[in-house]
């Protein structure tokens, strides 16, 4: 997991155009769990660089370090089995397009993601 901070204007988030952007990146290689092989993946999430965005970035880091953000399973999107998938903590994977595109704006996102993390013991 890496967390990078983009200056304002570099990669603006819809409804947060005047702020910088926090880019949270995950890269998982293919691997083996017991006698089952699984495919890896790369994922990116976006947060506004403000107090709440930094708080969520820190909580995501803690959740990642505890192994709570991803699991091996079946992809809801592709149907692929034995692959690295999200584990019930939503990320904004698009800087724009609203909730239907997993992007901003989404006025309920911060409350929702903090509740999802709290349900996994990350507070």
C-alpha positions in Angstrom: 0.0 0.0 0.0 1.3 3.5 -0.9 -0.3 6.8 -0.1 0.7 9.8 -2.3 -0.3 13.4 -2.0 -1.1 15.3 -5.2 -1.0 19.1 -5.3 -4.2 21.0 -6.0 -5.1 20.8 -9.7 -3.0 17.7 -10.4 -5.8 15.2 -10.1 -8.8 17.1 -8.8 -11.8 15.3 -7.3 -15.2 16.5 -8.3 -16.6 18.9 -5.7 -13.1 19.1 -4.1 -11.3 20.9 -7.0 -9.6 23.4 -4.8 -7.9 20.7 -2.7 -5.1 18.3 -3.3 -5.8 14.6 -3.7 -4.7 11.7 -1.6 -4.0 8.7 -3.9 -4.1 5.3 -2.1 -2.6 2.5 -4.2 -2.6 -1.2 -3.6 -0.7 -3.8 -5.6 -1.0 -7.6 -5.0 1.0 -10.2 -6.8 -0.4 -13.6 -7.7 0.1 -16.1 -4.9 -0.8 -19.3 -3.2 -3.0 -19.9 -0.1 -2.7 -23.5 0.9 -3.2 -25.5 -2.2 -5.2 -22.8 -4.0 -3.5 -20.3 -6.4 -5.0 -16.9 -6.7 -4.5 -13.9 -9.0 -3.3 -10.6 -7.8 -4.6 -7.1 -8.6 -3.9 -3.4 -8.5 -6.4 -1.0 -7.1 -6.4 2.8 -6.5 -8.6 4.9 -4.3 -9.0 8.7 -4.0 -9.6 11.0 -1.1 -9.6 14.8 -0.8 -6.6 16.2 1.0 -8.5 17.7 3.9 -8.9 16.7 7.6 -11.5 14.0 6.9 -9.6 12.6 3.9 -6.3 12.4 5.9 -8.3 10.7 8.7 -9.7 8.1 6.4 -6.3 7.5 4.7 -4.8 6.7 8.1 -7.7 4.4 9.0 -7.3 2.6 5.6 -3.6 2.2 6.3 -4.4 0.6 9.7 -7.0 -1.6 8.1 -4.6 -2.7 5.4 -1.9 -3.4 8.0 -4.3 -5.6 9.8 -5.2 -7.5 6.6 -8.8 -6.4 6.6 -9.3 -4.5 3.3 -8.9 -7.4 0.8 -9.5 -11.1 0.6 -9.3 -13.9 -1.9 -12.7 -14.7 -3.4 -14.9 -14.2 -6.5 -14.9 -10.9 -8.2 -18.4 -9.3 -8.3 -17.4 -7.4 -11.4 -15.8 -10.1 -13.5 -17.0 -13.3 -11.9 -13.3 -14.5 -11.7 -12.7 -16.9 -8.9 -9.7 -17.1 -6.7 -8.7 -13.5 -7.1 -7.9 -10.7 -4.8 -11.1 -8.7 -4.0 -12.3 -5.9 -1.8 -13.4 -7.0 1.6 -16.4 -4.8 2.5 -14.6 -1.4 2.8 -15.6 0.9 0.0 -13.1 3.1 -1.8 -13.6 5.9 -4.3 -11.9 4.5 -7.4 -12.8 7.4 -9.6 -12.2 11.1 -9.1 -15.6 12.0 -10.6 -18.9 10.6 -11.8 -20.7 10.3 -8.5 -21.8 7.2 -6.7 -22.8 5.3 -9.8 -19.1 5.5 -11.0 -17.6 4.9 -7.5 -16.5 8.5 -7.6 -17.1 11.9 -6.2 -19.4 13.7 -5.3 -20.8 11.4 -2.6 -21.9 13.3 0.5 -22.3 10.1 2.6 -18.9 8.5 1.7 -16.9 9.5 4.8 -19.6 8.4 7.2 -20.1 5.1 5.3 -16.4 4.2 5.0 -15.7 5.1 8.7 -18.7 2.9 9.7 -17.4 0.0 7.5 -13.9 0.3 9.1 -15.3 0.6 12.6 -17.3 -2.7 12.0 -13.9 -4.3 11.4 -12.5 -2.8 14.6 -10.6 0.0 12.9 -11.3 3.3 14.6 
